[in-house]
Amino acid sequence: MNNLNDGMVWGILPLLLAGKAFSIEQIGLIVALYPAVWGLGQMVTGKMADHFSIKAMLFLGMFLQGIVLILFAFTDNYLVFIGLSILLGVGTAVVYPTFLAAIAGFTHPKQRAESIGIFRLWRDLGYAIGALLTGIIADMIGISFSILVIGALTIMSSMVNAESTQKDTS
């Protein structure tokens, strides 16, 4: 789901912003803030995965991503888009390194490289699937609806993780 979001954000978000009559500079800033916050944030959140519940971090990060994506579809305000882009970066920074920490922590050292490779294959397929899925939905129904679908899928995915966290503690 994380990379499904990325495929959508990088392909559809600029179109949504252009449709709302933002300038190229404004679109560039909004879209650039997301990976900048994500990239820098990983330096903090990667270490957090060593000290906090990995499943809780995955839930919180994905839930935040989903909420932000849904809010993208309902705003027209430039400053709100900036704030949402920053929050999306925070959510992704929480999720991205935590997935790798989870695989490293839940697999035997002899299987770790293979497990991470398989994870990365499926994770990276998310870019292509996200771009294609959101493009098809946007063409058929509209850009805002496409963003809402990906936001809802992300929230549902976070709920699946929350459910598995509940089972682990009971």
Secondary structure, DSSP 8 states (H G I E B T S, - for coil): -HHHHHHHHHHHHHHHHHHTT--HHHHHHHHHHHHHHHHHHHHHHHHHTTTS-HHHHHHHHHHHHHHHHHHHTT---HHHHHHHHHHHHHHHHHHHHHHHHHHHHHS-HHHHHHHHHHHHHHHHHHHHHHHHHHHHHHHHT-HHHHHHHHHHHHHHHHHHHHHHHHHHH-
